[in-house]
Amino acid sequence: MHKDGISNLLELHGVIIDQGDGYWIKIDAWRVPETPSIPHGIRYSLSLHSPSGIRLMGYDNAHAVKPPKKFKYAGDRLPYDHRHRHSRDKGVPYHFQNAYQLMEDFFKEVDLVLKELQK
C-alpha cells in the first residue's frame, strides 16, 4: 500500500456509492503522465449527485481554474486541482496534498452538504 493513497484512489475508479434518499457519489481516477499541471500523475473526479443526477459538488482536476480575485497570483501556472462548491460553481483551487487527504476532504464535504439538504 502506498503511503500517498494513490493506489487506493485508483482502485475506486468507476465506483458509485449510494448515499440514501436518491443521492449518490461517483468516483473516477486514472493514471496520466506527470506534468507541471498534474504532478501527481492522476486525473480524478469525485462528485456528489442529486436524485435527478445533477452534480451538487465535486473535486476534480479536469481543467485549470483561476484563483479568487482577492489573492494575487503572480505565477504562470493555474491550478488544475479544484473543487466545485455547488452545481453552478466554476471551481476554486484545491491544494492537493495526497489522495488520502483528497478523499477525506471530499467525504467530509459530502456529509456537510447532505446534512444541509436534510434541513
PDB file as gemmi writes it, atoms N, CA and C in Angstrom:
CRYST1    1.000    1.000    1.000  90.00  90.00  90.00 P 1                      
ATOM      1  N   MET A   1       0.850  -1.186   0.000  1.00  0.00           N  
ATOM      2  CA  MET A   1       0.000   0.000   0.000  1.00  0.00           C  
ATOM      3  C   MET A   1       0.890   1.242   0.000  1.00  0.00           C  
ATOM      4  N   HIS A   2       0.604   2.166  -0.882  1.00  0.00           N  
ATOM      5  CA  HIS A   2       1.382   3.397  -0.954  1.00  0.00           C  
ATOM      6  C   HIS A   2       0.926   4.364   0.124  1.00  0.00           C  
ATOM      7  N   LYS A   3       1.867   5.069   0.711  1.00  0.00           N  
ATOM      8  CA  LYS A   3       1.527   5.990   1.789  1.00  0.00           C  
ATOM      9  C   LYS A   3       0.768   7.218   1.313  1.00  0.00           C  
ATOM     10  N   ASP A   4       0.784   7.500  -0.011  1.00  0.00           N  
ATOM     11  CA  ASP A   4       0.074   8.674  -0.514  1.00  0.00           C  
ATOM     12  C   ASP A   4      -1.378   8.376  -0.883  1.00  0.00           C  
ATOM     13  N   GLY A   5      -1.765   7.107  -0.934  1.00  0.00           N  
ATOM     14  CA  GLY A   5      -3.150   6.727  -1.195  1.00  0.00           C  
ATOM     15  C   GLY A   5      -3.548   6.681  -2.657  1.00  0.00           C  
ATOM     16  N   ILE A   6      -2.630   6.953  -3.561  1.00  0.00           N  
ATOM     17  CA  ILE A   6      -2.984   6.985  -4.988  1.00  0.00           C  
ATOM     18  C   ILE A   6      -3.517   5.629  -5.439  1.00  0.00           C  
ATOM     19  N   SER A   7      -2.866   4.542  -5.047  1.00  0.00           N  
ATOM     20  CA  SER A   7      -3.336   3.224  -5.487  1.00  0.00           C  
ATOM     21  C   SER A   7      -4.747   2.952  -4.953  1.00  0.00           C  
ATOM     22  N   ASN A   8      -5.045   3.401  -3.737  1.00  0.00           N  
ATOM     23  CA  ASN A   8      -6.386   3.226  -3.183  1.00  0.00           C  
ATOM     24  C   ASN A   8      -7.421   4.008  -3.991  1.00  0.00           C  
ATOM     25  N   LEU A   9      -7.081   5.238  -4.351  1.00  0.00           N  
ATOM     26  CA  LEU A   9      -7.990   6.058  -5.149  1.00  0.00           C  
ATOM     27  C   LEU A   9      -8.202   5.423  -6.524  1.00  0.00           C  
ATOM     28  N   LEU A  10      -7.146   4.937  -7.148  1.00  0.00           N  
ATOM     29  CA  LEU A  10      -7.264   4.308  -8.462  1.00  0.00           C  
ATOM     30  C   LEU A  10      -8.155   3.071  -8.421  1.00  0.00           C  
ATOM     31  N   GLU A  11      -8.121   2.339  -7.314  1.00  0.00           N  
ATOM     32  CA  GLU A  11      -8.980   1.155  -7.170  1.00  0.00           C  
ATOM     33  C   GLU A  11     -10.459   1.524  -7.118  1.00  0.00           C  
ATOM     34  N   LEU A  12     -10.781   2.766  -6.796  1.00  0.00           N  
ATOM     35  CA  LEU A  12     -12.180   3.208  -6.711  1.00  0.00           C  
ATOM     36  C   LEU A  12     -12.727   3.707  -8.052  1.00  0.00           C  
ATOM     37  N   HIS A  13     -11.905   3.679  -9.093  1.00  0.00           N  
ATOM     38  CA  HIS A  13     -12.346   4.172 -10.411  1.00  0.00           C  
ATOM     39  C   HIS A  13     -13.649   3.481 -10.838  1.00  0.00           C  
ATOM     40  N   GLY A  14     -14.639   4.297 -11.179  1.00  0.00           N  
ATOM     41  CA  GLY A  14     -15.917   3.779 -11.658  1.00  0.00           C  
ATOM     42  C   GLY A  14     -16.911   3.409 -10.574  1.00  0.00           C  
ATOM     43  N   VAL A  15     -16.541   3.594  -9.322  1.00  0.00           N  
ATOM     44  CA  VAL A  15     -17.418   3.218  -8.211  1.00  0.00           C  
ATOM     45  C   VAL A  15     -18.514   4.266  -8.017  1.00  0.00           C  
ATOM     46  N   ILE A  16     -19.717   3.781  -7.785  1.00  0.00           N  
ATOM     47  CA  ILE A  16     -20.852   4.639  -7.428  1.00  0.00           C  
ATOM     48  C   ILE A  16     -21.295   4.208  -6.037  1.00  0.00           C  
ATOM     49  N   ILE A  17     -21.447   5.177  -5.137  1.00  0.00           N  
ATOM     50  CA  ILE A  17     -21.796   4.895  -3.744  1.00  0.00           C  
ATOM     51  C   ILE A  17     -23.137   5.529  -3.421  1.00  0.00           C  
ATOM     52  N   ASP A  18     -24.112   4.702  -3.053  1.00  0.00           N  
ATOM     53  CA  ASP A  18     -25.442   5.178  -2.676  1.00  0.00           C  
ATOM     54  C   ASP A  18     -25.357   5.912  -1.340  1.00  0.00           C  
ATOM     55  N   GLN A  19     -25.946   7.111  -1.289  1.00  0.00           N  
ATOM     56  CA  GLN A  19     -25.939   7.905  -0.062  1.00  0.00           C  
ATOM     57  C   GLN A  19     -27.326   7.963   0.593  1.00  0.00           C  
ATOM     58  N   GLY A  20     -28.281   7.237   0.063  1.00  0.00           N  
ATOM     59  CA  GLY A  20     -29.642   7.237   0.595  1.00  0.00           C  
ATOM     60  C   GLY A  20     -30.472   8.374   0.018  1.00  0.00           C  
ATOM     61  N   ASP A  21     -31.763   8.213   0.043  1.00  0.00           N  
ATOM     62  CA  ASP A  21     -32.709   9.218  -0.458  1.00  0.00           C  
ATOM     63  C   ASP A  21     -32.436   9.614  -1.909  1.00  0.00           C  
ATOM     64  N   GLY A  22     -31.804   8.739  -2.685  1.00  0.00           N  
ATOM     65  CA  GLY A  22     -31.552   9.008  -4.091  1.00  0.00           C  
ATOM     66  C   GLY A  22     -30.242   9.723  -4.396  1.00  0.00           C  
ATOM     67  N   TYR A  23     -29.539  10.199  -3.380  1.00  0.00           N  
ATOM     68  CA  TYR A  23     -28.250  10.877  -3.583  1.00  0.00           C  
ATOM     69  C   TYR A  23     -27.166   9.824  -3.780  1.00  0.00           C  
ATOM     70  N   TRP A  24     -26.166  10.165  -4.598  1.00  0.00           N  
ATOM     71  CA  TRP A  24     -25.112   9.207  -4.884  1.00  0.00           C  
ATOM     72  C   TRP A  24     -23.805   9.905  -5.206  1.00  0.00           C  
ATOM     73  N   ILE A  25     -22.724   9.150  -5.008  1.00  0.00           N  
ATOM     74  CA  ILE A  25     -21.362   9.620  -5.248  1.00  0.00           C  
ATOM     75  C   ILE A  25     -20.796   8.823  -6.417  1.00  0.00           C  
ATOM     76  N   LYS A  26     -20.059   9.508  -7.274  1.00  0.00           N  
ATOM     77  CA  LYS A  26     -19.331   8.825  -8.348  1.00  0.00           C  
ATOM     78  C   LYS A  26     -17.852   9.170  -8.210  1.00  0.00           C  
ATOM     79  N   ILE A  27     -17.020   8.148  -8.328  1.00  0.00           N  
ATOM     80  CA  ILE A  27     -15.570   8.333  -8.239  1.00  0.00           C  
ATOM     81  C   ILE A  27     -14.918   7.807  -9.509  1.00  0.00           C  
ATOM     82  N   ASP A  28     -14.114   8.648 -10.117  1.00  0.00           N  
ATOM     83  CA  ASP A  28     -13.302   8.247 -11.270  1.00  0.00           C  
ATOM     84  C   ASP A  28     -11.873   8.689 -10.996  1.00  0.00           C  
ATOM     85  N   ALA A  29     -10.916   7.843 -11.309  1.00  0.00           N  
ATOM     86  CA  ALA A  29      -9.499   8.174 -11.137  1.00  0.00           C  
ATOM     87  C   ALA A  29      -8.675   7.261 -12.024  1.00  0.00           C  
ATOM     88  N   TRP A  30      -7.743   7.829 -12.766  1.00  0.00           N  
ATOM     89  CA  TRP A  30      -6.887   7.039 -13.636  1.00  0.00           C  
ATOM     90  C   TRP A  30      -5.530   7.720 -13.770  1.00  0.00           C  
ATOM     91  N   ARG A  31      -4.531   6.908 -14.104  1.00  0.00           N  
ATOM     92  CA  ARG A  31      -3.164   7.419 -14.259  1.00  0.00           C  
ATOM     93  C   ARG A  31      -3.020   8.181 -15.570  1.00  0.00           C  
ATOM     94  N   VAL A  32      -2.240   9.244 -15.512  1.00  0.00           N  
ATOM     95  CA  VAL A  32      -1.857  10.032 -16.684  1.00  0.00           C  
ATOM     96  C   VAL A  32      -0.376  10.386 -16.505  1.00  0.00           C  
ATOM     97  N   PRO A  33       0.283  10.803 -17.565  1.00  0.00           N  
ATOM     98  CA  PRO A  33       1.684  11.226 -17.397  1.00  0.00           C  
ATOM     99  C   PRO A  33       1.780  12.424 -16.445  1.00  0.00           C  
ATOM    100  N   GLU A  34       2.807  12.432 -15.637  1.00  0.00           N  
ATOM    101  CA  GLU A  34       3.035  13.578 -14.754  1.00  0.00           C  
ATOM    102  C   GLU A  34       3.412  14.787 -15.591  1.00  0.00           C  
ATOM    103  N   THR A  35       2.799  15.917 -15.281  1.00  0.00           N  
ATOM    104  CA  THR A  35       3.075  17.185 -15.959  1.00  0.00           C  
ATOM    105  C   THR A  35       3.150  18.266 -14.892  1.00  0.00           C  
ATOM    106  N   PRO A  36       3.589  19.460 -15.228  1.00  0.00           N  
ATOM    107  CA  PRO A  36       3.554  20.542 -14.240  1.00  0.00           C  
ATOM    108  C   PRO A  36       2.132  20.817 -13.726  1.00  0.00           C  
ATOM    109  N   SER A  37       1.121  20.606 -14.559  1.00  0.00           N  
ATOM    110  CA  SER A  37      -0.264  20.824 -14.139  1.00  0.00           C  
ATOM    111  C   SER A  37      -0.813  19.673 -13.312  1.00  0.00           C  
ATOM    112  N   ILE A  38      -0.303  18.466 -13.550  1.00  0.00           N  
ATOM    113  CA  ILE A  38      -0.761  17.273 -12.835  1.00  0.00           C  
ATOM    114  C   ILE A  38       0.465  16.519 -12.325  1.00  0.00           C  
ATOM    115  N   PRO A  39       1.128  17.074 -11.315  1.00  0.00           N  
ATOM    116  CA  PRO A  39       2.392  16.482 -10.842  1.00  0.00           C  
ATOM    117  C   PRO A  39       2.234  15.127 -10.165  1.00  0.00           C  
ATOM    118  N   HIS A  40       1.041  14.796  -9.681  1.00  0.00           N  
ATOM    119  CA  HIS A  40       0.825  13.517  -9.006  1.00  0.00           C  
ATOM    120  C   HIS A  40       0.498  12.401  -9.988  1.00  0.00           C  
ATOM    121  N   GLY A  41       0.276  12.727 -11.278  1.00  0.00           N  
ATOM    122  CA  GLY A  41       0.092  11.717 -12.302  1.00  0.00           C  
ATOM    123  C   GLY A  41      -1.249  11.008 -12.299  1.00  0.00           C  
ATOM    124  N   ILE A  42      -2.277  11.627 -11.738  1.00  0.00           N  
ATOM    125  CA  ILE A  42      -3.621  11.043 -11.803  1.00  0.00           C  
ATOM    126  C   ILE A  42      -4.629  12.114 -12.192  1.00  0.00           C  
ATOM    127  N   ARG A  43      -5.616  11.704 -12.958  1.00  0.00           N  
ATOM    128  CA  ARG A  43      -6.806  12.513 -13.218  1.00  0.00           C  
ATOM    129  C   ARG A  43      -7.867  11.950 -12.295  1.00  0.00           C  
ATOM    130  N   TYR A  44      -8.669  12.821 -11.729  1.00  0.00           N  
ATOM    131  CA  TYR A  44      -9.705  12.340 -10.829  1.00  0.00           C  
ATOM    132  C   TYR A  44     -10.945  13.225 -10.887  1.00  0.00           C  
ATOM    133  N   SER A  45     -12.062  12.624 -10.508  1.00  0.00           N  
ATOM    134  CA  SER A  45     -13.321  13.330 -10.362  1.00  0.00           C  
ATOM    135  C   SER A  45     -14.110  12.609  -9.280  1.00  0.00           C  
ATOM    136  N   LEU A  46     -14.358  13.311  -8.192  1.00  0.00           N  
ATOM    137  CA  LEU A  46     -15.169  12.789  -7.100  1.00  0.00           C  
ATOM    138  C   LEU A  46     -16.368  13.720  -6.998  1.00  0.00           C  
ATOM    139  N   SER A  47     -17.582  13.198  -7.150  1.00  0.00           N  
ATOM    140  CA  SER A  47     -18.739  14.084  -7.203  1.00  0.00           C  
ATOM    141  C   SER A  47     -19.944  13.506  -6.476  1.00  0.00           C  
ATOM    142  N   LEU A  48     -20.722  14.413  -5.895  1.00  0.00           N  
ATOM    143  CA  LEU A  48     -21.977  14.087  -5.233  1.00  0.00           C  
ATOM    144  C   LEU A  48     -23.105  14.528  -6.163  1.00  0.00           C  
ATOM    145  N   HIS A  49     -24.091  13.649  -6.361  1.00  0.00           N  
ATOM    146  CA  HIS A  49     -25.190  13.928  -7.282  1.00  0.00           C  
ATOM    147  C   HIS A  49     -26.540  13.846  -6.582  1.00  0.00           C  
ATOM    148  N   SER A  50     -27.477  14.636  -7.092  1.00  0.00           N  
ATOM    149  CA  SER A  50     -28.850  14.638  -6.596  1.00  0.00           C  
ATOM    150  C   SER A  50     -29.592  13.423  -7.158  1.00  0.00           C  
ATOM    151  N   PRO A  51     -30.787  13.135  -6.644  1.00  0.00           N  
ATOM    152  CA  PRO A  51     -31.573  12.034  -7.194  1.00  0.00           C  
ATOM    153  C   PRO A  51     -31.837  12.181  -8.704  1.00  0.00           C  
ATOM    154  N   SER A  52     -31.893  13.415  -9.198  1.00  0.00           N  
ATOM    155  CA  SER A  52     -32.127  13.626 -10.631  1.00  0.00           C  
ATOM    156  C   SER A  52     -30.829  13.607 -11.449  1.00  0.00           C  
ATOM    157  N   GLY A  53     -29.682  13.397 -10.793  1.00  0.00           N  
ATOM    158  CA  GLY A  53     -28.410  13.280 -11.493  1.00  0.00           C  
ATOM    159  C   GLY A  53     -27.593  14.554 -11.583  1.00  0.00           C  
ATOM    160  N   ILE A  54     -28.080  15.653 -11.038  1.00  0.00           N  
ATOM    161  CA  ILE A  54     -27.335  16.921 -11.071  1.00  0.00           C  
ATOM    162  C   ILE A  54     -26.154  16.838 -10.108  1.00  0.00           C  
ATOM    163  N   ARG A  55     -24.979  17.259 -10.580  1.00  0.00           N  
ATOM    164  CA  ARG A  55     -23.810  17.299  -9.695  1.00  0.00           C  
ATOM    165  C   ARG A  55     -23.995  18.433  -8.696  1.00  0.00           C  
ATOM    166  N   LEU A  56     -24.006  18.096  -7.427  1.00  0.00           N  
ATOM    167  CA  LEU A  56     -24.185  19.090  -6.366  1.00  0.00           C  
ATOM    168  C   LEU A  56     -22.868  19.699  -5.932  1.00  0.00           C  
ATOM    169  N   MET A  57     -21.823  18.902  -5.895  1.00  0.00           N  
ATOM    170  CA  MET A  57     -20.482  19.378  -5.559  1.00  0.00           C  
ATOM    171  C   MET A  57     -19.485  18.329  -5.989  1.00  0.00           C  
ATOM    172  N   GLY A  58     -18.232  18.744  -6.112  1.00  0.00           N  
ATOM    173  CA  GLY A  58     -17.232  17.775  -6.505  1.00  0.00           C  
ATOM    174  C   GLY A  58     -15.817  18.307  -6.423  1.00  0.00           C  
ATOM    175  N   TYR A  59     -14.891  17.378  -6.498  1.00  0.00           N  
ATOM    176  CA  TYR A  59     -13.457  17.677  -6.534  1.00  0.00           C  
ATOM    177  C   TYR A  59     -12.913  17.033  -7.805  1.00  0.00           C  
ATOM    178  N   ASP A  60     -12.137  17.785  -8.585  1.00  0.00           N  
ATOM    179  CA  ASP A  60     -11.560  17.204  -9.790  1.00  0.00           C  
ATOM    180  C   ASP A  60     -10.356  18.016 -10.251  1.00  0.00           C  
ATOM    181  N   ASN A  61      -9.734  17.530 -11.308  1.00  0.00           N  
ATOM    182  CA  ASN A  61      -8.619  18.255 -11.917  1.00  0.00           C  
ATOM    183  C   ASN A  61      -8.734  18.192 -13.439  1.00  0.00           C  
ATOM    184  N   ALA A  62      -9.955  18.384 -13.934  1.00  0.00           N  
ATOM    185  CA  ALA A  62     -10.229  18.299 -15.364  1.00  0.00           C  
ATOM    186  C   ALA A  62      -9.819  19.548 -16.131  1.00  0.00           C  
ATOM    187  N   HIS A  63      -9.694  20.671 -15.449  1.00  0.00           N  
ATOM    188  CA  HIS A  63      -9.366  21.930 -16.119  1.00  0.00           C  
ATOM    189  C   HIS A  63      -8.722  22.875 -15.121  1.00  0.00           C  
ATOM    190  N   ALA A  64      -8.035  23.872 -15.636  1.00  0.00           N  
ATOM    191  CA  ALA A  64      -7.421  24.882 -14.767  1.00  0.00           C  
ATOM    192  C   ALA A  64      -8.501  25.824 -14.250  1.00  0.00           C  
ATOM    193  N   VAL A  65      -8.272  26.375 -13.083  1.00  0.00           N  
ATOM    194  CA  VAL A  65      -9.185  27.364 -12.511  1.00  0.00           C  
ATOM    195  C   VAL A  65      -8.384  28.584 -12.085  1.00  0.00           C  
ATOM    196  N   LYS A  66      -9.036  29.725 -12.178  1.00  0.00           N  
ATOM    197  CA  LYS A  66      -8.394  30.957 -11.734  1.00  0.00           C  
ATOM    198  C   LYS A  66      -8.566  31.080 -10.229  1.00  0.00           C  
ATOM    199  N   PRO A  67      -7.508  31.495  -9.547  1.00  0.00           N  
ATOM    200  CA  PRO A  67      -7.641  31.722  -8.108  1.00  0.00           C  
ATOM    201  C   PRO A  67      -8.622  32.865  -7.847  1.00  0.00           C  
ATOM    202  N   PRO A  68      -9.228  32.896  -6.647  1.00  0.00           N  
ATOM    203  CA  PRO A  68     -10.121  34.007  -6.321  1.00  0.00           C  
ATOM    204  C   PRO A  68      -9.408  35.344  -6.496  1.00  0.00           C  
ATOM    205  N   LYS A  69     -10.151  36.373  -6.888  1.00  0.00           N  
ATOM    206  CA  LYS A  69      -9.565  37.684  -7.169  1.00  0.00           C  
ATOM    207  C   LYS A  69      -8.902  38.315  -5.957  1.00  0.00           C  
ATOM    208  N   LYS A  70      -9.349  37.946  -4.766  1.00  0.00           N  
ATOM    209  CA  LYS A  70      -8.762  38.555  -3.572  1.00  0.00           C  
ATOM    210  C   LYS A  70      -7.306  38.130  -3.357  1.00  0.00           C  
ATOM    211  N   PHE A  71      -6.884  37.054  -4.049  1.00  0.00           N  
ATOM    212  CA  PHE A  71      -5.498  36.610  -3.943  1.00  0.00           C  
ATOM    213  C   PHE A  71      -4.718  37.097  -5.156  1.00  0.00           C  
ATOM    214  N   LYS A  72      -3.547  37.610  -4.919  1.00  0.00           N  
ATOM    215  CA  LYS A  72      -2.655  37.995  -6.007  1.00  0.00           C  
ATOM    216  C   LYS A  72      -1.989  36.726  -6.516  1.00  0.00           C  
ATOM    217  N   TYR A  73      -2.029  36.504  -7.810  1.00  0.00           N  
ATOM    218  CA  TYR A  73      -1.430  35.307  -8.382  1.00  0.00           C  
ATOM    219  C   TYR A  73      -0.399  35.732  -9.412  1.00  0.00           C  
ATOM    220  N   ALA A  74       0.866  35.617  -9.056  1.00  0.00           N  
ATOM    221  CA  ALA A  74       1.934  36.111  -9.916  1.00  0.00           C  
ATOM    222  C   ALA A  74       2.478  35.038 -10.849  1.00  0.00           C  
ATOM    223  N   GLY A  75       2.200  33.760 -10.562  1.00  0.00           N  
ATOM    224  CA  GLY A  75       2.758  32.690 -11.379  1.00  0.00           C  
ATOM    225  C   GLY A  75       2.000  32.486 -12.674  1.00  0.00           C  
ATOM    226  N   ASP A  76       2.631  31.785 -13.601  1.00  0.00           N  
ATOM    227  CA  ASP A  76       2.003  31.470 -14.880  1.00  0.00           C  
ATOM    228  C   ASP A  76       1.113  30.240 -14.784  1.00  0.00           C  
ATOM    229  N   ARG A  77       1.362  29.389 -13.814  1.00  0.00           N  
ATOM    230  CA  ARG A  77       0.673  28.107 -13.709  1.00  0.00           C  
ATOM    231  C   ARG A  77      -0.649  28.258 -12.957  1.00  0.00           C  
ATOM    232  N   LEU A  78      -1.736  27.920 -13.636  1.00  0.00           N  
ATOM    233  CA  LEU A  78      -3.035  27.915 -12.977  1.00  0.00           C  
ATOM    234  C   LEU A  78      -3.268  26.529 -12.391  1.00  0.00           C  
ATOM    235  N   PRO A  79      -3.832  26.452 -11.195  1.00  0.00           N  
ATOM    236  CA  PRO A  79      -4.037  25.141 -10.573  1.00  0.00           C  
ATOM    237  C   PRO A  79      -5.107  24.328 -11.298  1.00  0.00           C  
ATOM    238  N   TYR A  80      -4.849  23.041 -11.450  1.00  0.00           N  
ATOM    239  CA  TYR A  80      -5.842  22.132 -12.019  1.00  0.00           C  
ATOM    240  C   TYR A  80      -6.668  21.495 -10.918  1.00  0.00           C  
ATOM    241  N   ASP A  81      -6.061  21.179  -9.788  1.00  0.00           N  
ATOM    242  CA  ASP A  81      -6.805  20.596  -8.677  1.00  0.00           C  
ATOM    243  C   ASP A  81      -7.756  21.655  -8.135  1.00  0.00           C  
ATOM    244  N   HIS A  82      -9.040  21.309  -8.078  1.00  0.00           N  
ATOM    245  CA  HIS A  82     -10.029  22.282  -7.605  1.00  0.00           C  
ATOM    246  C   HIS A  82     -11.282  21.573  -7.102  1.00  0.00           C  
ATOM    247  N   ARG A  83     -12.162  22.349  -6.514  1.00  0.00           N  
ATOM    248  CA  ARG A  83     -13.439  21.809  -6.056  1.00  0.00           C  
ATOM    249  C   ARG A  83     -14.557  22.725  -6.523  1.00  0.00           C  
ATOM    250  N   HIS A  84     -15.692  22.123  -6.726  1.00  0.00           N  
ATOM    251  CA  HIS A  84     -16.903  22.853  -7.088  1.00  0.00           C  
ATOM    252  C   HIS A  84     -17.812  22.805  -5.864  1.00  0.00           C  
ATOM    253  N   ARG A  85     -18.124  23.975  -5.316  1.00  0.00           N  
ATOM    254  CA  ARG A  85     -18.886  24.034  -4.074  1.00  0.00           C  
ATOM    255  C   ARG A  85     -20.383  23.875  -4.266  1.00  0.00           C  
ATOM    256  N   HIS A  86     -20.866  24.041  -5.481  1.00  0.00           N  
ATOM    257  CA  HIS A  86     -22.280  23.848  -5.805  1.00  0.00           C  
ATOM    258  C   HIS A  86     -22.394  23.620  -7.300  1.00  0.00           C  
ATOM    259  N   SER A  87     -23.590  23.356  -7.775  1.00  0.00           N  
ATOM    260  CA  SER A  87     -23.763  22.935  -9.164  1.00  0.00           C  
ATOM    261  C   SER A  87     -23.352  23.986 -10.190  1.00  0.00           C  
ATOM    262  N   ARG A  88     -23.388  25.263  -9.850  1.00  0.00           N  
ATOM    263  CA  ARG A  88     -23.035  26.319 -10.806  1.00  0.00           C  
ATOM    264  C   ARG A  88     -21.628  26.880 -10.596  1.00  0.00           C  
ATOM    265  N   ASP A  89     -20.933  26.400  -9.596  1.00  0.00           N  
ATOM    266  CA  ASP A  89     -19.588  26.877  -9.275  1.00  0.00           C  
ATOM    267  C   ASP A  89     -18.598  26.425 -10.341  1.00  0.00           C  
ATOM    268  N   LYS A  90     -17.831  27.360 -10.893  1.00  0.00           N  
ATOM    269  CA  LYS A  90     -16.836  27.036 -11.920  1.00  0.00           C  
ATOM    270  C   LYS A  90     -15.566  26.442 -11.314  1.00  0.00           C  
ATOM    271  N   GLY A  91     -15.465  26.445  -9.998  1.00  0.00           N  
ATOM    272  CA  GLY A  91     -14.340  25.829  -9.322  1.00  0.00           C  
ATOM    273  C   GLY A  91     -13.455  26.820  -8.603  1.00  0.00           C  
ATOM    274  N   VAL A  92     -12.954  26.387  -7.461  1.00  0.00           N  
ATOM    275  CA  VAL A  92     -11.974  27.147  -6.698  1.00  0.00           C  
ATOM    276  C   VAL A  92     -10.783  26.217  -6.455  1.00  0.00           C  
ATOM    277  N   PRO A  93      -9.576  26.768  -6.428  1.00  0.00           N  
ATOM    278  CA  PRO A  93      -8.393  25.919  -6.258  1.00  0.00           C  
ATOM    279  C   PRO A  93      -8.476  25.049  -5.009  1.00  0.00           C  
ATOM    280  N   TYR A  94      -7.962  23.844  -5.142  1.00  0.00           N  
ATOM    281  CA  TYR A  94      -7.862  22.888  -4.039  1.00  0.00           C  
ATOM    282  C   TYR A  94      -6.401  22.491  -3.942  1.00  0.00           C  
ATOM    283  N   HIS A  95      -5.852  22.548  -2.744  1.00  0.00           N  
ATOM    284  CA  HIS A  95      -4.448  22.168  -2.547  1.00  0.00           C  
ATOM    285  C   HIS A  95      -4.361  20.649  -2.367  1.00  0.00           C  
ATOM    286  N   PHE A  96      -3.931  19.961  -3.405  1.00  0.00           N  
ATOM    287  CA  PHE A  96      -3.785  18.504  -3.371  1.00  0.00           C  
ATOM    288  C   PHE A  96      -2.525  18.165  -2.585  1.00  0.00           C  
ATOM    289  N   GLN A  97      -2.723  17.501  -1.441  1.00  0.00           N  
ATOM    290  CA  GLN A  97      -1.582  17.054  -0.635  1.00  0.00           C  
ATOM    291  C   GLN A  97      -1.249  15.601  -0.960  1.00  0.00           C  
ATOM    292  N   ASN A  98      -2.284  14.757  -0.943  1.00  0.00           N  
ATOM    293  CA  ASN A  98      -2.166  13.352  -1.299  1.00  0.00           C  
ATOM    294  C   ASN A  98      -3.579  12.801  -1.491  1.00  0.00           C  
ATOM    295  N   ALA A  99      -3.682  11.598  -2.015  1.00  0.00           N  
ATOM    296  CA  ALA A  99      -5.001  11.037  -2.324  1.00  0.00           C  
ATOM    297  C   ALA A  99      -5.813  10.756  -1.064  1.00  0.00           C  
ATOM    298  N   TYR A 100      -5.163  10.369   0.012  1.00  0.00           N  
ATOM    299  CA  TYR A 100      -5.905  10.146   1.263  1.00  0.00           C  
ATOM    300  C   TYR A 100      -6.574  11.441   1.731  1.00  0.00           C  
ATOM    301  N   GLN A 101      -5.837  12.528   1.705  1.00  0.00           N  
ATOM    302  CA  GLN A 101      -6.393  13.813   2.135  1.00  0.00           C  
ATOM    303  C   GLN A 101      -7.520  14.251   1.197  1.00  0.00           C  
ATOM    304  N   LEU A 102      -7.345  14.032  -0.095  1.00  0.00           N  
ATOM    305  CA  LEU A 102      -8.389  14.348  -1.065  1.00  0.00           C  
ATOM    306  C   LEU A 102      -9.685  13.624  -0.712  1.00  0.00           C  
ATOM    307  N   MET A 103      -9.594  12.324  -0.482  1.00  0.00           N  
ATOM    308  CA  MET A 103     -10.791  11.544  -0.159  1.00  0.00           C  
ATOM    309  C   MET A 103     -11.400  11.985   1.167  1.00  0.00           C  
ATOM    310  N   GLU A 104     -10.560  12.259   2.155  1.00  0.00           N  
ATOM    311  CA  GLU A 104     -11.070  12.716   3.449  1.00  0.00           C  
ATOM    312  C   GLU A 104     -11.801  14.051   3.300  1.00  0.00           C  
ATOM    313  N   ASP A 105     -11.196  14.994   2.599  1.00  0.00           N  
ATOM    314  CA  ASP A 105     -11.828  16.304   2.397  1.00  0.00           C  
ATOM    315  C   ASP A 105     -13.138  16.171   1.625  1.00  0.00           C  
ATOM    316  N   PHE A 106     -13.143  15.346   0.588  1.00  0.00           N  
ATOM    317  CA  PHE A 106     -14.347  15.161  -0.208  1.00  0.00           C  
ATOM    318  C   PHE A 106     -15.477  14.568   0.632  1.00  0.00           C  
ATOM    319  N   PHE A 107     -15.204  13.485   1.347  1.00  0.00           N  
ATOM    320  CA  PHE A 107     -16.270  12.840   2.111  1.00  0.00           C  
ATOM    321  C   PHE A 107     -16.761  13.703   3.272  1.00  0.00           C  
ATOM    322  N   LYS A 108     -15.893  14.503   3.867  1.00  0.00           N  
ATOM    323  CA  LYS A 108     -16.336  15.454   4.899  1.00  0.00           C  
ATOM    324  C   LYS A 108     -17.312  16.459   4.293  1.00  0.00           C  
ATOM    325  N   GLU A 109     -16.979  16.960   3.101  1.00  0.00           N  
ATOM    326  CA  GLU A 109     -17.865  17.935   2.461  1.00  0.00           C  
ATOM    327  C   GLU A 109     -19.176  17.289   2.029  1.00  0.00           C  
ATOM    328  N   VAL A 110     -19.131  16.045   1.559  1.00  0.00           N  
ATOM    329  CA  VAL A 110     -20.366  15.318   1.226  1.00  0.00           C  
ATOM    330  C   VAL A 110     -21.271  15.268   2.448  1.00  0.00           C  
ATOM    331  N   ASP A 111     -20.709  14.907   3.598  1.00  0.00           N  
ATOM    332  CA  ASP A 111     -21.506  14.835   4.831  1.00  0.00           C  
ATOM    333  C   ASP A 111     -22.149  16.178   5.152  1.00  0.00           C  
ATOM    334  N   LEU A 112     -21.393  17.267   4.984  1.00  0.00           N  
ATOM    335  CA  LEU A 112     -21.930  18.601   5.263  1.00  0.00           C  
ATOM    336  C   LEU A 112     -23.064  18.965   4.302  1.00  0.00           C  
ATOM    337  N   VAL A 113     -22.878  18.685   3.028  1.00  0.00           N  
ATOM    338  CA  VAL A 113     -23.904  19.005   2.024  1.00  0.00           C  
ATOM    339  C   VAL A 113     -25.167  18.200   2.288  1.00  0.00           C  
ATOM    340  N   LEU A 114     -25.027  16.907   2.532  1.00  0.00           N  
ATOM    341  CA  LEU A 114     -26.204  16.066   2.783  1.00  0.00           C  
ATOM    342  C   LEU A 114     -26.923  16.489   4.067  1.00  0.00           C  
ATOM    343  N   LYS A 115     -26.168  16.873   5.070  1.00  0.00           N  
ATOM    344  CA  LYS A 115     -26.779  17.348   6.317  1.00  0.00           C  
ATOM    345  C   LYS A 115     -27.572  18.635   6.056  1.00  0.00           C  
ATOM    346  N   GLU A 116     -27.000  19.534   5.276  1.00  0.00           N  
ATOM    347  CA  GLU A 116     -27.676  20.790   4.946  1.00  0.00           C  
ATOM    348  C   GLU A 116     -28.943  20.522   4.136  1.00  0.00           C  
ATOM    349  N   LEU A 117     -28.915  19.575   3.247  1.00  0.00           N  
ATOM    350  CA  LEU A 117     -30.087  19.252   2.422  1.00  0.00           C  
ATOM    351  C   LEU A 117     -31.228  18.656   3.261  1.00  0.00           C  
ATOM    352  N   GLN A 118     -30.902  18.049   4.387  1.00  0.00           N  
ATOM    353  CA  GLN A 118     -31.920  17.445   5.252  1.00  0.00           C  
ATOM    354  C   GLN A 118     -32.677  18.469   6.078  1.00  0.00           C  
ATOM    355  N   LYS A 119     -32.178  19.695   6.139  1.00  0.00           N  
ATOM    356  CA  LYS A 119     -32.818  20.738   6.951  1.00  0.00           C  
ATOM    357  C   LYS A 119     -34.119  21.199   6.319  1.00  0.00           C  
TER     358      LYS A 119                                                      
END                                                                             
